[in-house]
Amino acid sequence: MSASTDEKTGVFDASKLNQQRCPECSGTGELRIDSENINEHFEVEKQTVITDCPRCGGVGFVPAG
């Protein structure tokens, strides 16, 4: 039982609120890609692919650099 105090109490680091949001995903940490495909019945199928943002690694903030 070596869980940190932050995990048990729900405490967060307030300094993270001032970090710069990722410009690629607007701070959401994920990218949504809309795509269309035509199936064998010539019907258009639409889908949204959701993936972690590669620039911020899915955290929503640009690493300090």
HTML snippet that shows the backbone in 3Dmol.js (N, CA, C, O; Angstrom):
<script src="https://3Dmol.org/build/3Dmol-min.js"></script>
<div id="view" style="width:600px;height:400px;position:relative"></div>
<script>
const pdb = `
ATOM      1  N   MET A   1       0.836  -1.193   0.000  1.00  0.00           N
ATOM      2  CA  MET A   1       0.000   0.000   0.000  1.00  0.00           C
ATOM      3  C   MET A   1       0.871   1.243   0.000  1.00  0.00           C
ATOM      4  O   MET A   1       0.970   1.953   1.001  1.00  0.00           O
ATOM      5  N   SER A   2       1.489   1.488  -1.124  1.00  0.00           N
ATOM      6  CA  SER A   2       2.362   2.647  -1.226  1.00  0.00           C
ATOM      7  C   SER A   2       1.747   3.712  -2.129  1.00  0.00           C
ATOM      8  O   SER A   2       2.462   4.393  -2.865  1.00  0.00           O
ATOM      9  N   ALA A   3       0.438   3.856  -2.074  1.00  0.00           N
ATOM     10  CA  ALA A   3      -0.243   4.885  -2.863  1.00  0.00           C
ATOM     11  C   ALA A   3       0.114   6.260  -2.318  1.00  0.00           C
ATOM     12  O   ALA A   3       0.177   6.463  -1.106  1.00  0.00           O
ATOM     13  N   SER A   4       0.344   7.195  -3.223  1.00  0.00           N
ATOM     14  CA  SER A   4       0.731   8.534  -2.779  1.00  0.00           C
ATOM     15  C   SER A   4      -0.456   9.245  -2.123  1.00  0.00           C
ATOM     16  O   SER A   4      -1.612   8.870  -2.322  1.00  0.00           O
ATOM     17  N   THR A   5      -0.149  10.260  -1.350  1.00  0.00           N
ATOM     18  CA  THR A   5      -1.181  11.044  -0.670  1.00  0.00           C
ATOM     19  C   THR A   5      -2.075  11.743  -1.682  1.00  0.00           C
ATOM     20  O   THR A   5      -3.277  11.879  -1.455  1.00  0.00           O
ATOM     21  N   ASP A   6      -1.498  12.192  -2.804  1.00  0.00           N
ATOM     22  CA  ASP A   6      -2.281  12.881  -3.829  1.00  0.00           C
ATOM     23  C   ASP A   6      -3.381  11.988  -4.387  1.00  0.00           C
ATOM     24  O   ASP A   6      -4.490  12.464  -4.629  1.00  0.00           O
ATOM     25  N   GLU A   7      -3.101  10.709  -4.595  1.00  0.00           N
ATOM     26  CA  GLU A   7      -4.095   9.802  -5.139  1.00  0.00           C
ATOM     27  C   GLU A   7      -5.228   9.557  -4.149  1.00  0.00           C
ATOM     28  O   GLU A   7      -6.386   9.438  -4.549  1.00  0.00           O
ATOM     29  N   LYS A   8      -4.907   9.482  -2.877  1.00  0.00           N
ATOM     30  CA  LYS A   8      -5.930   9.192  -1.867  1.00  0.00           C
ATOM     31  C   LYS A   8      -6.836  10.389  -1.606  1.00  0.00           C
ATOM     32  O   LYS A   8      -8.041  10.223  -1.415  1.00  0.00           O
ATOM     33  N   THR A   9      -6.266  11.597  -1.595  1.00  0.00           N
ATOM     34  CA  THR A   9      -7.038  12.775  -1.208  1.00  0.00           C
ATOM     35  C   THR A   9      -7.616  13.540  -2.394  1.00  0.00           C
ATOM     36  O   THR A   9      -8.495  14.381  -2.208  1.00  0.00           O
ATOM     37  N   GLY A  10      -7.140  13.266  -3.612  1.00  0.00           N
ATOM     38  CA  GLY A  10      -7.627  13.996  -4.772  1.00  0.00           C
ATOM     39  C   GLY A  10      -6.992  15.365  -4.913  1.00  0.00           C
ATOM     40  O   GLY A  10      -7.509  16.205  -5.649  1.00  0.00           O
ATOM     41  N   VAL A  11      -5.884  15.613  -4.224  1.00  0.00           N
ATOM     42  CA  VAL A  11      -5.195  16.897  -4.290  1.00  0.00           C
ATOM     43  C   VAL A  11      -4.523  17.012  -5.653  1.00  0.00           C
ATOM     44  O   VAL A  11      -3.967  16.036  -6.157  1.00  0.00           O
ATOM     45  N   PHE A  12      -4.571  18.209  -6.254  1.00  0.00           N
ATOM     46  CA  PHE A  12      -3.882  18.427  -7.518  1.00  0.00           C
ATOM     47  C   PHE A  12      -2.918  19.587  -7.371  1.00  0.00           C
ATOM     48  O   PHE A  12      -3.021  20.388  -6.442  1.00  0.00           O
ATOM     49  N   ASP A  13      -1.991  19.664  -8.291  1.00  0.00           N
ATOM     50  CA  ASP A  13      -0.972  20.705  -8.283  1.00  0.00           C
ATOM     51  C   ASP A  13      -1.530  21.946  -8.983  1.00  0.00           C
ATOM     52  O   ASP A  13      -1.750  21.915 -10.194  1.00  0.00           O
ATOM     53  N   ALA A  14      -1.761  23.021  -8.257  1.00  0.00           N
ATOM     54  CA  ALA A  14      -2.361  24.234  -8.812  1.00  0.00           C
ATOM     55  C   ALA A  14      -1.457  24.893  -9.847  1.00  0.00           C
ATOM     56  O   ALA A  14      -1.949  25.628 -10.703  1.00  0.00           O
ATOM     57  N   SER A  15      -0.161  24.653  -9.792  1.00  0.00           N
ATOM     58  CA  SER A  15       0.740  25.258 -10.772  1.00  0.00           C
ATOM     59  C   SER A  15       0.486  24.705 -12.174  1.00  0.00           C
ATOM     60  O   SER A  15       0.853  25.341 -13.162  1.00  0.00           O
ATOM     61  N   LYS A  16      -0.133  23.536 -12.273  1.00  0.00           N
ATOM     62  CA  LYS A  16      -0.438  22.956 -13.584  1.00  0.00           C
ATOM     63  C   LYS A  16      -1.528  23.745 -14.302  1.00  0.00           C
ATOM     64  O   LYS A  16      -1.672  23.620 -15.518  1.00  0.00           O
ATOM     65  N   LEU A  17      -2.287  24.541 -13.587  1.00  0.00           N
ATOM     66  CA  LEU A  17      -3.345  25.335 -14.211  1.00  0.00           C
ATOM     67  C   LEU A  17      -2.788  26.443 -15.098  1.00  0.00           C
ATOM     68  O   LEU A  17      -3.479  26.937 -15.988  1.00  0.00           O
ATOM     69  N   ASN A  18      -1.536  26.833 -14.855  1.00  0.00           N
ATOM     70  CA  ASN A  18      -0.918  27.909 -15.616  1.00  0.00           C
ATOM     71  C   ASN A  18      -0.102  27.411 -16.798  1.00  0.00           C
ATOM     72  O   ASN A  18       0.513  28.219 -17.495  1.00  0.00           O
ATOM     73  N   GLN A  19      -0.078  26.113 -17.045  1.00  0.00           N
ATOM     74  CA  GLN A  19       0.682  25.577 -18.154  1.00  0.00           C
ATOM     75  C   GLN A  19       0.034  25.937 -19.478  1.00  0.00           C
ATOM     76  O   GLN A  19      -1.171  26.176 -19.549  1.00  0.00           O
ATOM     77  N   GLN A  20       0.846  25.972 -20.530  1.00  0.00           N
ATOM     78  CA  GLN A  20       0.351  26.294 -21.855  1.00  0.00           C
ATOM     79  C   GLN A  20      -0.378  25.093 -22.450  1.00  0.00           C
ATOM     80  O   GLN A  20       0.152  23.982 -22.467  1.00  0.00           O
ATOM     81  N   ARG A  21      -1.598  25.325 -22.939  1.00  0.00           N
ATOM     82  CA  ARG A  21      -2.377  24.248 -23.561  1.00  0.00           C
ATOM     83  C   ARG A  21      -1.753  23.874 -24.894  1.00  0.00           C
ATOM     84  O   ARG A  21      -1.153  24.703 -25.578  1.00  0.00           O
ATOM     85  N   CYS A  22      -1.907  22.636 -25.236  1.00  0.00           N
ATOM     86  CA  CYS A  22      -1.394  22.127 -26.505  1.00  0.00           C
ATOM     87  C   CYS A  22      -2.180  22.755 -27.664  1.00  0.00           C
ATOM     88  O   CYS A  22      -3.410  22.700 -27.669  1.00  0.00           O
ATOM     89  N   PRO A  23      -1.492  23.347 -28.641  1.00  0.00           N
ATOM     90  CA  PRO A  23      -2.208  23.977 -29.755  1.00  0.00           C
ATOM     91  C   PRO A  23      -2.844  22.968 -30.716  1.00  0.00           C
ATOM     92  O   PRO A  23      -3.789  23.310 -31.428  1.00  0.00           O
ATOM     93  N   GLU A  24      -2.345  21.749 -30.746  1.00  0.00           N
ATOM     94  CA  GLU A  24      -2.882  20.739 -31.667  1.00  0.00           C
ATOM     95  C   GLU A  24      -4.252  20.235 -31.225  1.00  0.00           C
ATOM     96  O   GLU A  24      -5.155  20.075 -32.046  1.00  0.00           O
ATOM     97  N   CYS A  25      -4.406  19.983 -29.907  1.00  0.00           N
ATOM     98  CA  CYS A  25      -5.653  19.391 -29.410  1.00  0.00           C
ATOM     99  C   CYS A  25      -6.469  20.372 -28.560  1.00  0.00           C
ATOM    100  O   CYS A  25      -7.513  20.003 -28.022  1.00  0.00           O
ATOM    101  N   SER A  26      -6.008  21.596 -28.437  1.00  0.00           N
ATOM    102  CA  SER A  26      -6.679  22.646 -27.648  1.00  0.00           C
ATOM    103  C   SER A  26      -6.825  22.269 -26.178  1.00  0.00           C
ATOM    104  O   SER A  26      -7.763  22.701 -25.509  1.00  0.00           O
ATOM    105  N   GLY A  27      -5.901  21.467 -25.686  1.00  0.00           N
ATOM    106  CA  GLY A  27      -5.899  21.117 -24.274  1.00  0.00           C
ATOM    107  C   GLY A  27      -6.761  19.927 -23.902  1.00  0.00           C
ATOM    108  O   GLY A  27      -6.899  19.623 -22.718  1.00  0.00           O
ATOM    109  N   THR A  28      -7.345  19.246 -24.873  1.00  0.00           N
ATOM    110  CA  THR A  28      -8.190  18.092 -24.560  1.00  0.00           C
ATOM    111  C   THR A  28      -7.375  16.815 -24.387  1.00  0.00           C
ATOM    112  O   THR A  28      -7.804  15.892 -23.694  1.00  0.00           O
ATOM    113  N   GLY A  29      -6.195  16.758 -25.017  1.00  0.00           N
ATOM    114  CA  GLY A  29      -5.360  15.569 -24.925  1.00  0.00           C
ATOM    115  C   GLY A  29      -5.694  14.510 -25.956  1.00  0.00           C
ATOM    116  O   GLY A  29      -5.085  13.440 -25.973  1.00  0.00           O
ATOM    117  N   GLU A  30      -6.668  14.802 -26.826  1.00  0.00           N
ATOM    118  CA  GLU A  30      -7.038  13.822 -27.838  1.00  0.00           C
ATOM    119  C   GLU A  30      -7.345  14.507 -29.156  1.00  0.00           C
ATOM    120  O   GLU A  30      -7.779  15.659 -29.197  1.00  0.00           O
ATOM    121  N   LEU A  31      -7.109  13.775 -30.227  1.00  0.00           N
ATOM    122  CA  LEU A  31      -7.437  14.262 -31.561  1.00  0.00           C
ATOM    123  C   LEU A  31      -8.618  13.470 -32.086  1.00  0.00           C
ATOM    124  O   LEU A  31      -8.716  12.260 -31.881  1.00  0.00           O
ATOM    125  N   ARG A  32      -9.515  14.170 -32.766  1.00  0.00           N
ATOM    126  CA  ARG A  32     -10.678  13.526 -33.380  1.00  0.00           C
ATOM    127  C   ARG A  32     -10.551  13.700 -34.886  1.00  0.00           C
ATOM    128  O   ARG A  32     -10.449  14.817 -35.394  1.00  0.00           O
ATOM    129  N   ILE A  33     -10.559  12.578 -35.586  1.00  0.00           N
ATOM    130  CA  ILE A  33     -10.404  12.595 -37.032  1.00  0.00           C
ATOM    131  C   ILE A  33     -11.685  12.033 -37.641  1.00  0.00           C
ATOM    132  O   ILE A  33     -12.031  10.872 -37.422  1.00  0.00           O
ATOM    133  N   ASP A  34     -12.385  12.868 -38.406  1.00  0.00           N
ATOM    134  CA  ASP A  34     -13.611  12.432 -39.078  1.00  0.00           C
ATOM    135  C   ASP A  34     -13.241  11.790 -40.411  1.00  0.00           C
ATOM    136  O   ASP A  34     -12.425  12.330 -41.159  1.00  0.00           O
ATOM    137  N   SER A  35     -13.829  10.658 -40.701  1.00  0.00           N
ATOM    138  CA  SER A  35     -13.553   9.990 -41.969  1.00  0.00           C
ATOM    139  C   SER A  35     -14.844   9.441 -42.552  1.00  0.00           C
ATOM    140  O   SER A  35     -15.819   9.183 -41.845  1.00  0.00           O
ATOM    141  N   GLU A  36     -14.814   9.272 -43.872  1.00  0.00           N
ATOM    142  CA  GLU A  36     -15.945   8.707 -44.590  1.00  0.00           C
ATOM    143  C   GLU A  36     -15.445   7.546 -45.432  1.00  0.00           C
ATOM    144  O   GLU A  36     -14.334   7.580 -45.961  1.00  0.00           O
ATOM    145  N   ASN A  37     -16.259   6.542 -45.548  1.00  0.00           N
ATOM    146  CA  ASN A  37     -15.914   5.366 -46.318  1.00  0.00           C
ATOM    147  C   ASN A  37     -17.149   4.923 -47.088  1.00  0.00           C
ATOM    148  O   ASN A  37     -18.271   5.068 -46.604  1.00  0.00           O
ATOM    149  N   ILE A  38     -16.946   4.389 -48.271  1.00  0.00           N
ATOM    150  CA  ILE A  38     -18.066   3.868 -49.048  1.00  0.00           C
ATOM    151  C   ILE A  38     -18.009   2.347 -48.957  1.00  0.00           C
ATOM    152  O   ILE A  38     -16.999   1.734 -49.301  1.00  0.00           O
ATOM    153  N   ASN A  39     -19.110   1.741 -48.486  1.00  0.00           N
ATOM    154  CA  ASN A  39     -19.125   0.285 -48.317  1.00  0.00           C
ATOM    155  C   ASN A  39     -19.526  -0.411 -49.621  1.00  0.00           C
ATOM    156  O   ASN A  39     -19.716   0.234 -50.652  1.00  0.00           O
ATOM    157  N   GLU A  40     -19.648  -1.725 -49.553  1.00  0.00           N
ATOM    158  CA  GLU A  40     -19.947  -2.512 -50.757  1.00  0.00           C
ATOM    159  C   GLU A  40     -21.341  -2.244 -51.326  1.00  0.00           C
ATOM    160  O   GLU A  40     -21.619  -2.616 -52.467  1.00  0.00           O
ATOM    161  N   HIS A  41     -22.215  -1.611 -50.557  1.00  0.00           N
ATOM    162  CA  HIS A  41     -23.562  -1.253 -51.026  1.00  0.00           C
ATOM    163  C   HIS A  41     -23.615   0.207 -51.488  1.00  0.00           C
ATOM    164  O   HIS A  41     -24.694   0.768 -51.681  1.00  0.00           O
ATOM    165  N   PHE A  42     -22.455   0.803 -51.659  1.00  0.00           N
ATOM    166  CA  PHE A  42     -22.317   2.196 -52.087  1.00  0.00           C
ATOM    167  C   PHE A  42     -22.993   3.166 -51.133  1.00  0.00           C
ATOM    168  O   PHE A  42     -23.542   4.185 -51.551  1.00  0.00           O
ATOM    169  N   GLU A  43     -22.946   2.840 -49.850  1.00  0.00           N
ATOM    170  CA  GLU A  43     -23.458   3.718 -48.804  1.00  0.00           C
ATOM    171  C   GLU A  43     -22.266   4.389 -48.132  1.00  0.00           C
ATOM    172  O   GLU A  43     -21.216   3.774 -47.942  1.00  0.00           O
ATOM    173  N   VAL A  44     -22.440   5.642 -47.780  1.00  0.00           N
ATOM    174  CA  VAL A  44     -21.370   6.368 -47.114  1.00  0.00           C
ATOM    175  C   VAL A  44     -21.436   6.090 -45.613  1.00  0.00           C
ATOM    176  O   VAL A  44     -22.458   6.328 -44.969  1.00  0.00           O
ATOM    177  N   GLU A  45     -20.350   5.592 -45.079  1.00  0.00           N
ATOM    178  CA  GLU A  45     -20.251   5.349 -43.643  1.00  0.00           C
ATOM    179  C   GLU A  45     -19.343   6.419 -43.056  1.00  0.00           C
ATOM    180  O   GLU A  45     -18.220   6.613 -43.522  1.00  0.00           O
ATOM    181  N   LYS A  46     -19.823   7.102 -42.051  1.00  0.00           N
ATOM    182  CA  LYS A  46     -19.021   8.130 -41.388  1.00  0.00           C
ATOM    183  C   LYS A  46     -18.604   7.617 -40.027  1.00  0.00           C
ATOM    184  O   LYS A  46     -19.379   6.957 -39.334  1.00  0.00           O
ATOM    185  N   GLN A  47     -17.377   7.921 -39.649  1.00  0.00           N
ATOM    186  CA  GLN A  47     -16.912   7.547 -38.318  1.00  0.00           C
ATOM    187  C   GLN A  47     -15.929   8.591 -37.821  1.00  0.00           C
ATOM    188  O   GLN A  47     -15.315   9.313 -38.606  1.00  0.00           O
ATOM    189  N   THR A  48     -15.793   8.659 -36.516  1.00  0.00           N
ATOM    190  CA  THR A  48     -14.833   9.545 -35.883  1.00  0.00           C
ATOM    191  C   THR A  48     -13.824   8.694 -35.132  1.00  0.00           C
ATOM    192  O   THR A  48     -14.182   7.897 -34.265  1.00  0.00           O
ATOM    193  N   VAL A  49     -12.561   8.875 -35.477  1.00  0.00           N
ATOM    194  CA  VAL A  49     -11.481   8.161 -34.813  1.00  0.00           C
ATOM    195  C   VAL A  49     -10.921   9.083 -33.736  1.00  0.00           C
ATOM    196  O   VAL A  49     -10.551  10.222 -34.019  1.00  0.00           O
ATOM    197  N   ILE A  50     -10.859   8.589 -32.499  1.00  0.00           N
ATOM    198  CA  ILE A  50     -10.327   9.372 -31.380  1.00  0.00           C
ATOM    199  C   ILE A  50      -9.021   8.736 -30.938  1.00  0.00           C
ATOM    200  O   ILE A  50      -8.964   7.536 -30.667  1.00  0.00           O
ATOM    201  N   THR A  51      -7.963   9.553 -30.868  1.00  0.00           N
ATOM    202  CA  THR A  51      -6.651   9.058 -30.489  1.00  0.00           C
ATOM    203  C   THR A  51      -5.945  10.069 -29.593  1.00  0.00           C
ATOM    204  O   THR A  51      -6.288  11.251 -29.596  1.00  0.00           O
ATOM    205  N   ASP A  52      -4.963   9.610 -28.830  1.00  0.00           N
ATOM    206  CA  ASP A  52      -4.173  10.519 -28.000  1.00  0.00           C
ATOM    207  C   ASP A  52      -3.401  11.482 -28.892  1.00  0.00           C
ATOM    208  O   ASP A  52      -2.920  11.104 -29.960  1.00  0.00           O
ATOM    209  N   CYS A  53      -3.288  12.701 -28.455  1.00  0.00           N
ATOM    210  CA  CYS A  53      -2.541  13.713 -29.195  1.00  0.00           C
ATOM    211  C   CYS A  53      -1.051  13.345 -29.147  1.00  0.00           C
ATOM    212  O   CYS A  53      -0.497  13.170 -28.061  1.00  0.00           O
ATOM    213  N   PRO A  54      -0.402  13.228 -30.300  1.00  0.00           N
ATOM    214  CA  PRO A  54       1.014  12.854 -30.294  1.00  0.00           C
ATOM    215  C   PRO A  54       1.934  13.968 -29.798  1.00  0.00           C
ATOM    216  O   PRO A  54       3.033  13.690 -29.319  1.00  0.00           O
ATOM    217  N   ARG A  55       1.502  15.208 -29.906  1.00  0.00           N
ATOM    218  CA  ARG A  55       2.368  16.320 -29.493  1.00  0.00           C
ATOM    219  C   ARG A  55       2.480  16.427 -27.976  1.00  0.00           C
ATOM    220  O   ARG A  55       3.572  16.648 -27.452  1.00  0.00           O
ATOM    221  N   CYS A  56       1.368  16.274 -27.269  1.00  0.00           N
ATOM    222  CA  CYS A  56       1.392  16.426 -25.798  1.00  0.00           C
ATOM    223  C   CYS A  56       1.332  15.087 -25.079  1.00  0.00           C
ATOM    224  O   CYS A  56       1.419  15.042 -23.852  1.00  0.00           O
ATOM    225  N   GLY A  57       1.188  14.002 -25.818  1.00  0.00           N
ATOM    226  CA  GLY A  57       1.127  12.690 -25.192  1.00  0.00           C
ATOM    227  C   GLY A  57      -0.176  12.414 -24.472  1.00  0.00           C
ATOM    228  O   GLY A  57      -0.233  11.547 -23.599  1.00  0.00           O
ATOM    229  N   GLY A  58      -1.224  13.139 -24.826  1.00  0.00           N
ATOM    230  CA  GLY A  58      -2.535  12.897 -24.233  1.00  0.00           C
ATOM    231  C   GLY A  58      -2.802  13.625 -22.930  1.00  0.00           C
ATOM    232  O   GLY A  58      -3.822  13.381 -22.286  1.00  0.00           O
ATOM    233  N   VAL A  59      -1.892  14.528 -22.526  1.00  0.00           N
ATOM    234  CA  VAL A  59      -2.108  15.240 -21.261  1.00  0.00           C
ATOM    235  C   VAL A  59      -2.790  16.601 -21.461  1.00  0.00           C
ATOM    236  O   VAL A  59      -3.345  17.155 -20.513  1.00  0.00           O
ATOM    237  N   GLY A  60      -2.752  17.140 -22.680  1.00  0.00           N
ATOM    238  CA  GLY A  60      -3.424  18.413 -22.959  1.00  0.00           C
ATOM    239  C   GLY A  60      -2.568  19.636 -22.773  1.00  0.00           C
ATOM    240  O   GLY A  60      -3.007  20.744 -23.082  1.00  0.00           O
ATOM    241  N   PHE A  61      -1.352  19.470 -22.275  1.00  0.00           N
ATOM    242  CA  PHE A  61      -0.461  20.598 -22.056  1.00  0.00           C
ATOM    243  C   PHE A  61       0.873  20.350 -22.748  1.00  0.00           C
ATOM    244  O   PHE A  61       1.358  19.219 -22.790  1.00  0.00           O
ATOM    245  N   VAL A  62       1.460  21.408 -23.288  1.00  0.00           N
ATOM    246  CA  VAL A  62       2.751  21.303 -23.945  1.00  0.00           C
ATOM    247  C   VAL A  62       3.829  21.199 -22.882  1.00  0.00           C
ATOM    248  O   VAL A  62       3.834  21.987 -21.935  1.00  0.00           O
ATOM    249  N   PRO A  63       4.749  20.239 -23.016  1.00  0.00           N
ATOM    250  CA  PRO A  63       5.829  20.124 -22.035  1.00  0.00           C
ATOM    251  C   PRO A  63       6.673  21.393 -21.999  1.00  0.00           C
ATOM    252  O   PRO A  63       6.940  22.002 -23.035  1.00  0.00           O
ATOM    253  N   ALA A  64       7.085  21.779 -20.815  1.00  0.00           N
ATOM    254  CA  ALA A  64       7.927  22.977 -20.663  1.00  0.00           C
ATOM    255  C   ALA A  64       9.240  22.750 -21.388  1.00  0.00           C
ATOM    256  O   ALA A  64       9.845  21.682 -21.289  1.00  0.00           O
ATOM    257  N   GLY A  65       9.663  23.750 -22.105  1.00  0.00           N
ATOM    258  CA  GLY A  65      10.880  23.535 -22.875  1.00  0.00           C
ATOM    259  C   GLY A  65      11.586  24.734 -23.160  1.00  0.00           C
ATOM    260  O   GLY A  65      12.634  24.694 -23.805  1.00  0.00           O
TER     261      GLY A  65
END
`;
const viewer = $3Dmol.createViewer("view");
viewer.addModel(pdb, "pdb");
viewer.setStyle({}, {cartoon: {color: "spectrum"}});
viewer.zoomTo();
viewer.render();
</script>
